[in-house]
Amino acid sequence: MWLCEHGIMPLYTPLGGFWLTMSESIQRILKRRALDGEHPTTPQQIIDWLEETAEGWNADPTPFVWAFTGRFFEERREQGEEKRDKT
C-alpha cells in the first residue's frame, strides 16, 4: 500500500462514539503540553515533541478525570433545541 510505503499509517476513526470525546481531550492535553509557546520549523520537530511529551506523561502519569456528566449533555441538547425554536 502506497501510504504505508511512505511512512503514513492509515487509521479509521469513526466520526462519533462515546470514547471519541475523551480521546480528543487527551490529544488536546498532549498538544498543549508539547507545543504551547513553541515554534517548530519542521514536521519532525512536532512529532518528536509530541512523542517526548507522551513518554514523559507515561513515565509519571496523572489521572485523566472525565468531568462531564449525562446532565451536561442533556443541557447542551436543550440549548440546541431552544436555538432551533427561536429561528
PDB file of N, CA, C and O in Angstrom:
ATOM      1  N   MET A   1       0.844  -1.176   0.000  1.00  0.00           N
ATOM      2  CA  MET A   1       0.000   0.000   0.000  1.00  0.00           C
ATOM      3  C   MET A   1       0.894   1.247   0.000  1.00  0.00           C
ATOM      4  O   MET A   1       1.850   1.332   0.772  1.00  0.00           O
ATOM      5  N   TRP A   2       0.580   2.197  -0.860  1.00  0.00           N
ATOM      6  CA  TRP A   2       1.404   3.388  -1.047  1.00  0.00           C
ATOM      7  C   TRP A   2       1.589   4.155   0.258  1.00  0.00           C
ATOM      8  O   TRP A   2       2.702   4.577   0.571  1.00  0.00           O
ATOM      9  N   LEU A   3       0.528   4.339   1.012  1.00  0.00           N
ATOM     10  CA  LEU A   3       0.627   5.110   2.258  1.00  0.00           C
ATOM     11  C   LEU A   3       1.652   4.504   3.208  1.00  0.00           C
ATOM     12  O   LEU A   3       2.521   5.211   3.718  1.00  0.00           O
ATOM     13  N   CYS A   4       1.557   3.218   3.444  1.00  0.00           N
ATOM     14  CA  CYS A   4       2.481   2.542   4.371  1.00  0.00           C
ATOM     15  C   CYS A   4       3.910   2.602   3.853  1.00  0.00           C
ATOM     16  O   CYS A   4       4.847   2.786   4.631  1.00  0.00           O
ATOM     17  N   GLU A   5       4.083   2.450   2.551  1.00  0.00           N
ATOM     18  CA  GLU A   5       5.424   2.526   1.969  1.00  0.00           C
ATOM     19  C   GLU A   5       6.065   3.893   2.176  1.00  0.00           C
ATOM     20  O   GLU A   5       7.290   4.011   2.165  1.00  0.00           O
ATOM     21  N   HIS A   6       5.260   4.912   2.362  1.00  0.00           N
ATOM     22  CA  HIS A   6       5.755   6.277   2.550  1.00  0.00           C
ATOM     23  C   HIS A   6       5.649   6.742   4.003  1.00  0.00           C
ATOM     24  O   HIS A   6       5.691   7.939   4.288  1.00  0.00           O
ATOM     25  N   GLY A   7       5.514   5.784   4.911  1.00  0.00           N
ATOM     26  CA  GLY A   7       5.525   6.109   6.335  1.00  0.00           C
ATOM     27  C   GLY A   7       4.247   6.703   6.880  1.00  0.00           C
ATOM     28  O   GLY A   7       4.254   7.333   7.938  1.00  0.00           O
ATOM     29  N   ILE A   8       3.149   6.510   6.169  1.00  0.00           N
ATOM     30  CA  ILE A   8       1.863   7.056   6.614  1.00  0.00           C
ATOM     31  C   ILE A   8       0.980   5.888   7.040  1.00  0.00           C
ATOM     32  O   ILE A   8       0.726   4.972   6.258  1.00  0.00           O
ATOM     33  N   MET A   9       0.518   5.928   8.284  1.00  0.00           N
ATOM     34  CA  MET A   9      -0.328   4.855   8.805  1.00  0.00           C
ATOM     35  C   MET A   9      -1.789   5.269   8.672  1.00  0.00           C
ATOM     36  O   MET A   9      -2.236   6.177   9.372  1.00  0.00           O
ATOM     37  N   PRO A  10      -2.539   4.618   7.787  1.00  0.00           N
ATOM     38  CA  PRO A  10      -3.963   4.958   7.662  1.00  0.00           C
ATOM     39  C   PRO A  10      -4.741   4.416   8.863  1.00  0.00           C
ATOM     40  O   PRO A  10      -4.581   3.255   9.238  1.00  0.00           O
ATOM     41  N   LEU A  11      -5.561   5.241   9.446  1.00  0.00           N
ATOM     42  CA  LEU A  11      -6.384   4.822  10.572  1.00  0.00           C
ATOM     43  C   LEU A  11      -7.835   5.184  10.284  1.00  0.00           C
ATOM     44  O   LEU A  11      -8.127   6.265   9.773  1.00  0.00           O
ATOM     45  N   TYR A  12      -8.718   4.291  10.609  1.00  0.00           N
ATOM     46  CA  TYR A  12     -10.137   4.587  10.505  1.00  0.00           C
ATOM     47  C   TYR A  12     -10.603   5.090  11.859  1.00  0.00           C
ATOM     48  O   TYR A  12     -10.511   4.384  12.863  1.00  0.00           O
ATOM     49  N   THR A  13     -11.092   6.288  11.877  1.00  0.00           N
ATOM     50  CA  THR A  13     -11.640   6.842  13.109  1.00  0.00           C
ATOM     51  C   THR A  13     -13.095   7.206  12.855  1.00  0.00           C
ATOM     52  O   THR A  13     -13.372   8.069  12.022  1.00  0.00           O
ATOM     53  N   PRO A  14     -14.018   6.579  13.543  1.00  0.00           N
ATOM     54  CA  PRO A  14     -15.423   6.935  13.365  1.00  0.00           C
ATOM     55  C   PRO A  14     -15.667   8.402  13.716  1.00  0.00           C
ATOM     56  O   PRO A  14     -14.959   8.982  14.538  1.00  0.00           O
ATOM     57  N   LEU A  15     -16.657   8.977  13.095  1.00  0.00           N
ATOM     58  CA  LEU A  15     -16.981  10.374  13.355  1.00  0.00           C
ATOM     59  C   LEU A  15     -17.694  10.567  14.680  1.00  0.00           C
ATOM     60  O   LEU A  15     -17.764  11.687  15.185  1.00  0.00           O
ATOM     61  N   GLY A  16     -18.212   9.517  15.238  1.00  0.00           N
ATOM     62  CA  GLY A  16     -18.900   9.635  16.508  1.00  0.00           C
ATOM     63  C   GLY A  16     -18.683   8.410  17.361  1.00  0.00           C
ATOM     64  O   GLY A  16     -18.422   7.320  16.852  1.00  0.00           O
ATOM     65  N   GLY A  17     -18.791   8.592  18.632  1.00  0.00           N
ATOM     66  CA  GLY A  17     -18.655   7.479  19.557  1.00  0.00           C
ATOM     67  C   GLY A  17     -18.412   8.024  20.951  1.00  0.00           C
ATOM     68  O   GLY A  17     -17.855   9.108  21.124  1.00  0.00           O
ATOM     69  N   PHE A  18     -18.842   7.249  21.947  1.00  0.00           N
ATOM     70  CA  PHE A  18     -18.735   7.728  23.313  1.00  0.00           C
ATOM     71  C   PHE A  18     -17.287   7.949  23.723  1.00  0.00           C
ATOM     72  O   PHE A  18     -17.016   8.794  24.576  1.00  0.00           O
ATOM     73  N   TRP A  19     -16.357   7.216  23.139  1.00  0.00           N
ATOM     74  CA  TRP A  19     -14.946   7.314  23.511  1.00  0.00           C
ATOM     75  C   TRP A  19     -14.239   8.441  22.791  1.00  0.00           C
ATOM     76  O   TRP A  19     -13.147   8.839  23.196  1.00  0.00           O
ATOM     77  N   LEU A  20     -14.845   8.975  21.712  1.00  0.00           N
ATOM     78  CA  LEU A  20     -14.159   9.945  20.867  1.00  0.00           C
ATOM     79  C   LEU A  20     -13.881  11.251  21.609  1.00  0.00           C
ATOM     80  O   LEU A  20     -12.796  11.815  21.469  1.00  0.00           O
ATOM     81  N   THR A  21     -14.823  11.731  22.382  1.00  0.00           N
ATOM     82  CA  THR A  21     -14.625  12.979  23.097  1.00  0.00           C
ATOM     83  C   THR A  21     -13.458  12.867  24.076  1.00  0.00           C
ATOM     84  O   THR A  21     -12.679  13.808  24.226  1.00  0.00           O
ATOM     85  N   MET A  22     -13.338  11.716  24.741  1.00  0.00           N
ATOM     86  CA  MET A  22     -12.248  11.533  25.683  1.00  0.00           C
ATOM     87  C   MET A  22     -10.904  11.487  24.958  1.00  0.00           C
ATOM     88  O   MET A  22      -9.932  12.075  25.432  1.00  0.00           O
ATOM     89  N   SER A  23     -10.833  10.802  23.823  1.00  0.00           N
ATOM     90  CA  SER A  23      -9.567  10.724  23.100  1.00  0.00           C
ATOM     91  C   SER A  23      -9.179  12.095  22.564  1.00  0.00           C
ATOM     92  O   SER A  23      -7.996  12.436  22.531  1.00  0.00           O
ATOM     93  N   GLU A  24     -10.168  12.885  22.142  1.00  0.00           N
ATOM     94  CA  GLU A  24      -9.868  14.241  21.687  1.00  0.00           C
ATOM     95  C   GLU A  24      -9.345  15.084  22.843  1.00  0.00           C
ATOM     96  O   GLU A  24      -8.453  15.911  22.652  1.00  0.00           O
ATOM     97  N   SER A  25      -9.885  14.885  24.024  1.00  0.00           N
ATOM     98  CA  SER A  25      -9.411  15.629  25.195  1.00  0.00           C
ATOM     99  C   SER A  25      -7.961  15.303  25.501  1.00  0.00           C
ATOM    100  O   SER A  25      -7.168  16.196  25.799  1.00  0.00           O
ATOM    101  N   ILE A  26      -7.616  14.033  25.429  1.00  0.00           N
ATOM    102  CA  ILE A  26      -6.233  13.630  25.688  1.00  0.00           C
ATOM    103  C   ILE A  26      -5.313  14.200  24.624  1.00  0.00           C
ATOM    104  O   ILE A  26      -4.213  14.656  24.939  1.00  0.00           O
ATOM    105  N   GLN A  27      -5.743  14.182  23.367  1.00  0.00           N
ATOM    106  CA  GLN A  27      -4.940  14.767  22.291  1.00  0.00           C
ATOM    107  C   GLN A  27      -4.715  16.261  22.533  1.00  0.00           C
ATOM    108  O   GLN A  27      -3.616  16.771  22.319  1.00  0.00           O
ATOM    109  N   ARG A  28      -5.758  16.952  22.978  1.00  0.00           N
ATOM    110  CA  ARG A  28      -5.634  18.386  23.266  1.00  0.00           C
ATOM    111  C   ARG A  28      -4.613  18.632  24.366  1.00  0.00           C
ATOM    112  O   ARG A  28      -3.808  19.559  24.276  1.00  0.00           O
ATOM    113  N   ILE A  29      -4.643  17.806  25.402  1.00  0.00           N
ATOM    114  CA  ILE A  29      -3.696  17.946  26.516  1.00  0.00           C
ATOM    115  C   ILE A  29      -2.275  17.732  26.016  1.00  0.00           C
ATOM    116  O   ILE A  29      -1.383  18.524  26.319  1.00  0.00           O
ATOM    117  N   LEU A  30      -2.057  16.662  25.249  1.00  0.00           N
ATOM    118  CA  LEU A  30      -0.713  16.395  24.721  1.00  0.00           C
ATOM    119  C   LEU A  30      -0.227  17.537  23.837  1.00  0.00           C
ATOM    120  O   LEU A  30       0.920  17.971  23.944  1.00  0.00           O
ATOM    121  N   LYS A  31      -1.106  18.020  22.963  1.00  0.00           N
ATOM    122  CA  LYS A  31      -0.715  19.112  22.068  1.00  0.00           C
ATOM    123  C   LYS A  31      -0.343  20.351  22.873  1.00  0.00           C
ATOM    124  O   LYS A  31       0.667  20.998  22.597  1.00  0.00           O
ATOM    125  N   ARG A  32      -1.153  20.674  23.858  1.00  0.00           N
ATOM    126  CA  ARG A  32      -0.885  21.870  24.666  1.00  0.00           C
ATOM    127  C   ARG A  32       0.435  21.732  25.410  1.00  0.00           C
ATOM    128  O   ARG A  32       1.243  22.661  25.427  1.00  0.00           O
ATOM    129  N   ARG A  33       0.656  20.566  26.028  1.00  0.00           N
ATOM    130  CA  ARG A  33       1.892  20.370  26.790  1.00  0.00           C
ATOM    131  C   ARG A  33       3.121  20.381  25.885  1.00  0.00           C
ATOM    132  O   ARG A  33       4.182  20.859  26.287  1.00  0.00           O
ATOM    133  N   ALA A  34       2.990  19.864  24.681  1.00  0.00           N
ATOM    134  CA  ALA A  34       4.146  19.739  23.793  1.00  0.00           C
ATOM    135  C   ALA A  34       4.426  21.002  22.998  1.00  0.00           C
ATOM    136  O   ALA A  34       5.586  21.332  22.751  1.00  0.00           O
ATOM    137  N   LEU A  35       3.380  21.713  22.593  1.00  0.00           N
ATOM    138  CA  LEU A  35       3.576  22.746  21.581  1.00  0.00           C
ATOM    139  C   LEU A  35       3.276  24.174  22.013  1.00  0.00           C
ATOM    140  O   LEU A  35       3.685  25.107  21.321  1.00  0.00           O
ATOM    141  N   ASP A  36       2.586  24.384  23.115  1.00  0.00           N
ATOM    142  CA  ASP A  36       2.275  25.755  23.517  1.00  0.00           C
ATOM    143  C   ASP A  36       3.557  26.561  23.721  1.00  0.00           C
ATOM    144  O   ASP A  36       4.455  26.146  24.454  1.00  0.00           O
ATOM    145  N   GLY A  37       3.628  27.702  23.072  1.00  0.00           N
ATOM    146  CA  GLY A  37       4.776  28.586  23.200  1.00  0.00           C
ATOM    147  C   GLY A  37       5.962  28.189  22.333  1.00  0.00           C
ATOM    148  O   GLY A  37       6.975  28.889  22.312  1.00  0.00           O
ATOM    149  N   GLU A  38       5.850  27.080  21.621  1.00  0.00           N
ATOM    150  CA  GLU A  38       6.937  26.608  20.768  1.00  0.00           C
ATOM    151  C   GLU A  38       6.699  27.055  19.327  1.00  0.00           C
ATOM    152  O   GLU A  38       5.577  27.381  18.940  1.00  0.00           O
ATOM    153  N   HIS A  39       7.752  27.062  18.562  1.00  0.00           N
ATOM    154  CA  HIS A  39       7.662  27.442  17.153  1.00  0.00           C
ATOM    155  C   HIS A  39       8.432  26.423  16.324  1.00  0.00           C
ATOM    156  O   HIS A  39       9.560  26.686  15.906  1.00  0.00           O
ATOM    157  N   PRO A  40       7.824  25.256  16.082  1.00  0.00           N
ATOM    158  CA  PRO A  40       8.524  24.219  15.329  1.00  0.00           C
ATOM    159  C   PRO A  40       8.795  24.675  13.898  1.00  0.00           C
ATOM    160  O   PRO A  40       8.015  25.423  13.309  1.00  0.00           O
ATOM    161  N   THR A  41       9.898  24.216  13.363  1.00  0.00           N
ATOM    162  CA  THR A  41      10.261  24.584  11.991  1.00  0.00           C
ATOM    163  C   THR A  41      10.140  23.424  11.020  1.00  0.00           C
ATOM    164  O   THR A  41      10.227  23.611   9.806  1.00  0.00           O
ATOM    165  N   THR A  42       9.937  22.212  11.560  1.00  0.00           N
ATOM    166  CA  THR A  42       9.769  21.040  10.695  1.00  0.00           C
ATOM    167  C   THR A  42       8.684  20.134  11.274  1.00  0.00           C
ATOM    168  O   THR A  42       8.422  20.154  12.477  1.00  0.00           O
ATOM    169  N   PRO A  43       8.064  19.348  10.412  1.00  0.00           N
ATOM    170  CA  PRO A  43       7.099  18.372  10.917  1.00  0.00           C
ATOM    171  C   PRO A  43       7.747  17.385  11.893  1.00  0.00           C
ATOM    172  O   PRO A  43       7.108  16.956  12.854  1.00  0.00           O
ATOM    173  N   GLN A  44       8.991  17.031  11.656  1.00  0.00           N
ATOM    174  CA  GLN A  44       9.674  16.084  12.532  1.00  0.00           C
ATOM    175  C   GLN A  44       9.807  16.638  13.945  1.00  0.00           C
ATOM    176  O   GLN A  44       9.726  15.880  14.911  1.00  0.00           O
ATOM    177  N   GLN A  45      10.010  17.952  14.083  1.00  0.00           N
ATOM    178  CA  GLN A  45      10.068  18.556  15.425  1.00  0.00           C
ATOM    179  C   GLN A  45       8.751  18.361  16.147  1.00  0.00           C
ATOM    180  O   GLN A  45       8.738  18.031  17.333  1.00  0.00           O
ATOM    181  N   ILE A  46       7.652  18.558  15.454  1.00  0.00           N
ATOM    182  CA  ILE A  46       6.330  18.377  16.064  1.00  0.00           C
ATOM    183  C   ILE A  46       6.173  16.933  16.537  1.00  0.00           C
ATOM    184  O   ILE A  46       5.745  16.681  17.663  1.00  0.00           O
ATOM    185  N   ILE A  47       6.525  15.993  15.665  1.00  0.00           N
ATOM    186  CA  ILE A  47       6.423  14.572  16.013  1.00  0.00           C
ATOM    187  C   ILE A  47       7.279  14.260  17.228  1.00  0.00           C
ATOM    188  O   ILE A  47       6.826  13.604  18.165  1.00  0.00           O
ATOM    189  N   ASP A  48       8.524  14.735  17.207  1.00  0.00           N
ATOM    190  CA  ASP A  48       9.443  14.464  18.322  1.00  0.00           C
ATOM    191  C   ASP A  48       8.921  15.039  19.631  1.00  0.00           C
ATOM    192  O   ASP A  48       8.966  14.372  20.665  1.00  0.00           O
ATOM    193  N   TRP A  49       8.424  16.278  19.595  1.00  0.00           N
ATOM    194  CA  TRP A  49       7.936  16.924  20.820  1.00  0.00           C
ATOM    195  C   TRP A  49       6.709  16.199  21.363  1.00  0.00           C
ATOM    196  O   TRP A  49       6.588  16.009  22.574  1.00  0.00           O
ATOM    197  N   LEU A  50       5.799  15.793  20.478  1.00  0.00           N
ATOM    198  CA  LEU A  50       4.616  15.062  20.927  1.00  0.00           C
ATOM    199  C   LEU A  50       5.007  13.717  21.535  1.00  0.00           C
ATOM    200  O   LEU A  50       4.473  13.323  22.572  1.00  0.00           O
ATOM    201  N   GLU A  51       5.948  13.005  20.883  1.00  0.00           N
ATOM    202  CA  GLU A  51       6.390  11.717  21.415  1.00  0.00           C
ATOM    203  C   GLU A  51       7.085  11.882  22.764  1.00  0.00           C
ATOM    204  O   GLU A  51       6.848  11.094  23.680  1.00  0.00           O
ATOM    205  N   GLU A  52       7.937  12.891  22.895  1.00  0.00           N
ATOM    206  CA  GLU A  52       8.626  13.135  24.167  1.00  0.00           C
ATOM    207  C   GLU A  52       7.631  13.465  25.272  1.00  0.00           C
ATOM    208  O   GLU A  52       7.777  13.013  26.407  1.00  0.00           O
ATOM    209  N   THR A  53       6.627  14.251  24.929  1.00  0.00           N
ATOM    210  CA  THR A  53       5.611  14.615  25.909  1.00  0.00           C
ATOM    211  C   THR A  53       4.830  13.379  26.361  1.00  0.00           C
ATOM    212  O   THR A  53       4.595  13.194  27.555  1.00  0.00           O
ATOM    213  N   ALA A  54       4.431  12.536  25.409  1.00  0.00           N
ATOM    214  CA  ALA A  54       3.694  11.316  25.752  1.00  0.00           C
ATOM    215  C   ALA A  54       4.559  10.382  26.596  1.00  0.00           C
ATOM    216  O   ALA A  54       4.075   9.789  27.560  1.00  0.00           O
ATOM    217  N   GLU A  55       5.836  10.251  26.237  1.00  0.00           N
ATOM    218  CA  GLU A  55       6.736   9.396  27.018  1.00  0.00           C
ATOM    219  C   GLU A  55       6.897   9.924  28.440  1.00  0.00           C
ATOM    220  O   GLU A  55       6.909   9.148  29.395  1.00  0.00           O
ATOM    221  N   GLY A  56       7.020  11.243  28.583  1.00  0.00           N
ATOM    222  CA  GLY A  56       7.131  11.839  29.917  1.00  0.00           C
ATOM    223  C   GLY A  56       5.879  11.640  30.741  1.00  0.00           C
ATOM    224  O   GLY A  56       5.955  11.361  31.938  1.00  0.00           O
ATOM    225  N   TRP A  57       4.724  11.783  30.106  1.00  0.00           N
ATOM    226  CA  TRP A  57       3.456  11.600  30.805  1.00  0.00           C
ATOM    227  C   TRP A  57       3.298  10.137  31.214  1.00  0.00           C
ATOM    228  O   TRP A  57       2.822   9.846  32.311  1.00  0.00           O
ATOM    229  N   ASN A  58       3.701   9.212  30.328  1.00  0.00           N
ATOM    230  CA  ASN A  58       3.617   7.783  30.652  1.00  0.00           C
ATOM    231  C   ASN A  58       4.566   7.405  31.777  1.00  0.00           C
ATOM    232  O   ASN A  58       4.262   6.517  32.573  1.00  0.00           O
ATOM    233  N   ALA A  59       5.721   8.077  31.851  1.00  0.00           N
ATOM    234  CA  ALA A  59       6.691   7.768  32.909  1.00  0.00           C
ATOM    235  C   ALA A  59       6.177   8.202  34.283  1.00  0.00           C
ATOM    236  O   ALA A  59       6.476   7.569  35.295  1.00  0.00           O
ATOM    237  N   ASP A  60       5.405   9.280  34.304  1.00  0.00           N
ATOM    238  CA  ASP A  60       4.858   9.796  35.560  1.00  0.00           C
ATOM    239  C   ASP A  60       3.408  10.212  35.303  1.00  0.00           C
ATOM    240  O   ASP A  60       3.098  11.402  35.259  1.00  0.00           O
ATOM    241  N   PRO A  61       2.522   9.224  35.134  1.00  0.00           N
ATOM    242  CA  PRO A  61       1.159   9.550  34.708  1.00  0.00           C
ATOM    243  C   PRO A  61       0.347  10.285  35.768  1.00  0.00           C
ATOM    244  O   PRO A  61       0.500  10.081  36.972  1.00  0.00           O
ATOM    245  N   THR A  62      -0.510  11.135  35.264  1.00  0.00           N
ATOM    246  CA  THR A  62      -1.502  11.789  36.107  1.00  0.00           C
ATOM    247  C   THR A  62      -2.859  11.252  35.657  1.00  0.00           C
ATOM    248  O   THR A  62      -3.047  10.969  34.474  1.00  0.00           O
ATOM    249  N   PRO A  63      -3.790  11.111  36.568  1.00  0.00           N
ATOM    250  CA  PRO A  63      -5.083  10.554  36.175  1.00  0.00           C
ATOM    251  C   PRO A  63      -5.846  11.509  35.268  1.00  0.00           C
ATOM    252  O   PRO A  63      -5.786  12.727  35.430  1.00  0.00           O
ATOM    253  N   PHE A  64      -6.556  10.939  34.322  1.00  0.00           N
ATOM    254  CA  PHE A  64      -7.461  11.717  33.484  1.00  0.00           C
ATOM    255  C   PHE A  64      -8.835  11.598  34.103  1.00  0.00           C
ATOM    256  O   PHE A  64      -9.373  10.497  34.219  1.00  0.00           O
ATOM    257  N   VAL A  65      -9.405  12.713  34.499  1.00  0.00           N
ATOM    258  CA  VAL A  65     -10.705  12.705  35.160  1.00  0.00           C
ATOM    259  C   VAL A  65     -11.750  13.211  34.178  1.00  0.00           C
ATOM    260  O   VAL A  65     -11.678  14.347  33.709  1.00  0.00           O
ATOM    261  N   TRP A  66     -12.703  12.375  33.877  1.00  0.00           N
ATOM    262  CA  TRP A  66     -13.794  12.748  32.984  1.00  0.00           C
ATOM    263  C   TRP A  66     -14.772  13.590  33.779  1.00  0.00           C
ATOM    264  O   TRP A  66     -15.391  13.101  34.723  1.00  0.00           O
ATOM    265  N   ALA A  67     -14.915  14.860  33.403  1.00  0.00           N
ATOM    266  CA  ALA A  67     -15.694  15.801  34.200  1.00  0.00           C
ATOM    267  C   ALA A  67     -17.130  15.964  33.714  1.00  0.00           C
ATOM    268  O   ALA A  67     -17.944  16.587  34.396  1.00  0.00           O
ATOM    269  N   PHE A  68     -17.448  15.422  32.561  1.00  0.00           N
ATOM    270  CA  PHE A  68     -18.782  15.644  32.023  1.00  0.00           C
ATOM    271  C   PHE A  68     -19.733  14.555  32.486  1.00  0.00           C
ATOM    272  O   PHE A  68     -19.383  13.375  32.524  1.00  0.00           O
ATOM    273  N   THR A  69     -20.927  14.968  32.832  1.00  0.00           N
ATOM    274  CA  THR A  69     -21.948  14.018  33.272  1.00  0.00           C
ATOM    275  C   THR A  69     -23.043  13.955  32.224  1.00  0.00           C
ATOM    276  O   THR A  69     -23.058  14.740  31.276  1.00  0.00           O
ATOM    277  N   GLY A  70     -23.929  13.043  32.399  1.00  0.00           N
ATOM    278  CA  GLY A  70     -25.063  12.949  31.496  1.00  0.00           C
ATOM    279  C   GLY A  70     -25.858  14.238  31.469  1.00  0.00           C
ATOM    280  O   GLY A  70     -26.399  14.622  30.432  1.00  0.00           O
ATOM    281  N   ARG A  71     -25.931  14.909  32.616  1.00  0.00           N
ATOM    282  CA  ARG A  71     -26.682  16.175  32.687  1.00  0.00           C
ATOM    283  C   ARG A  71     -26.066  17.229  31.771  1.00  0.00           C
ATOM    284  O   ARG A  71     -26.788  18.033  31.181  1.00  0.00           O
ATOM    285  N   PHE A  72     -24.736  17.233  31.646  1.00  0.00           N
ATOM    286  CA  PHE A  72     -24.057  18.181  30.756  1.00  0.00           C
ATOM    287  C   PHE A  72     -24.588  18.021  29.336  1.00  0.00           C
ATOM    288  O   PHE A  72     -24.905  19.011  28.676  1.00  0.00           O
ATOM    289  N   PHE A  73     -24.687  16.777  28.863  1.00  0.00           N
ATOM    290  CA  PHE A  73     -25.131  16.539  27.503  1.00  0.00           C
ATOM    291  C   PHE A  73     -26.608  16.871  27.335  1.00  0.00           C
ATOM    292  O   PHE A  73     -27.027  17.354  26.283  1.00  0.00           O
ATOM    293  N   GLU A  74     -27.395  16.610  28.379  1.00  0.00           N
ATOM    294  CA  GLU A  74     -28.808  16.982  28.324  1.00  0.00           C
ATOM    295  C   GLU A  74     -28.965  18.488  28.197  1.00  0.00           C
ATOM    296  O   GLU A  74     -29.795  18.959  27.420  1.00  0.00           O
ATOM    297  N   GLU A  75     -28.177  19.252  28.951  1.00  0.00           N
ATOM    298  CA  GLU A  75     -28.243  20.711  28.889  1.00  0.00           C
ATOM    299  C   GLU A  75     -27.837  21.215  27.506  1.00  0.00           C
ATOM    300  O   GLU A  75     -28.458  22.129  26.965  1.00  0.00           O
ATOM    301  N   ARG A  76     -26.792  20.614  26.938  1.00  0.00           N
ATOM    302  CA  ARG A  76     -26.361  21.019  25.598  1.00  0.00           C
ATOM    303  C   ARG A  76     -27.454  20.759  24.578  1.00  0.00           C
ATOM    304  O   ARG A  76     -27.695  21.589  23.703  1.00  0.00           O
ATOM    305  N   ARG A  77     -28.122  19.607  24.681  1.00  0.00           N
ATOM    306  CA  ARG A  77     -29.186  19.275  23.747  1.00  0.00           C
ATOM    307  C   ARG A  77     -30.342  20.268  23.900  1.00  0.00           C
ATOM    308  O   ARG A  77     -30.912  20.720  22.907  1.00  0.00           O
ATOM    309  N   GLU A  78     -30.684  20.604  25.145  1.00  0.00           N
ATOM    310  CA  GLU A  78     -31.766  21.552  25.394  1.00  0.00           C
ATOM    311  C   GLU A  78     -31.422  22.928  24.826  1.00  0.00           C
ATOM    312  O   GLU A  78     -32.283  23.598  24.255  1.00  0.00           O
ATOM    313  N   GLN A  79     -30.174  23.348  24.979  1.00  0.00           N
ATOM    314  CA  GLN A  79     -29.748  24.638  24.423  1.00  0.00           C
ATOM    315  C   GLN A  79     -29.900  24.646  22.910  1.00  0.00           C
ATOM    316  O   GLN A  79     -30.342  25.637  22.329  1.00  0.00           O
ATOM    317  N   GLY A  80     -29.532  23.535  22.271  1.00  0.00           N
ATOM    318  CA  GLY A  80     -29.672  23.435  20.816  1.00  0.00           C
ATOM    319  C   GLY A  80     -31.125  23.496  20.397  1.00  0.00           C
ATOM    320  O   GLY A  80     -31.460  24.133  19.398  1.00  0.00           O
ATOM    321  N   GLU A  81     -31.999  22.833  21.156  1.00  0.00           N
ATOM    322  CA  GLU A  81     -33.429  22.853  20.848  1.00  0.00           C
ATOM    323  C   GLU A  81     -33.985  24.264  21.000  1.00  0.00           C
ATOM    324  O   GLU A  81     -34.809  24.697  20.195  1.00  0.00           O
ATOM    325  N   GLU A  82     -33.538  24.984  22.028  1.00  0.00           N
ATOM    326  CA  GLU A  82     -34.011  26.358  22.233  1.00  0.00           C
ATOM    327  C   GLU A  82     -33.584  27.252  21.087  1.00  0.00           C
ATOM    328  O   GLU A  82     -34.359  28.098  20.640  1.00  0.00           O
ATOM    329  N   LYS A  83     -32.377  27.081  20.610  1.00  0.00           N
ATOM    330  CA  LYS A  83     -31.886  27.878  19.477  1.00  0.00           C
ATOM    331  C   LYS A  83     -32.714  27.592  18.235  1.00  0.00           C
ATOM    332  O   LYS A  83     -33.080  28.514  17.506  1.00  0.00           O
ATOM    333  N   ARG A  84     -33.014  26.311  17.988  1.00  0.00           N
ATOM    334  CA  ARG A  84     -33.812  25.952  16.812  1.00  0.00           C
ATOM    335  C   ARG A  84     -35.208  26.528  16.918  1.00  0.00           C
ATOM    336  O   ARG A  84     -35.774  26.966  15.916  1.00  0.00           O
ATOM    337  N   ASP A  85     -35.780  26.536  18.131  1.00  0.00           N
ATOM    338  CA  ASP A  85     -37.129  27.064  18.320  1.00  0.00           C
ATOM    339  C   ASP A  85     -37.195  28.560  18.035  1.00  0.00           C
ATOM    340  O   ASP A  85     -38.226  29.058  17.581  1.00  0.00           O
ATOM    341  N   LYS A  86     -36.105  29.283  18.295  1.00  0.00           N
ATOM    342  CA  LYS A  86     -36.080  30.729  18.086  1.00  0.00           C
ATOM    343  C   LYS A  86     -36.010  31.099  16.612  1.00  0.00           C
ATOM    344  O   LYS A  86     -36.406  32.201  16.231  1.00  0.00           O
ATOM    345  N   THR A  87     -35.514  30.200  15.786  1.00  0.00           N
ATOM    346  CA  THR A  87     -35.379  30.517  14.353  1.00  0.00           C
ATOM    347  C   THR A  87     -36.600  30.167  13.573  1.00  0.00           C
ATOM    348  O   THR A  87     -36.638  30.373  12.360  1.00  0.00           O
TER     349      THR A  87
END
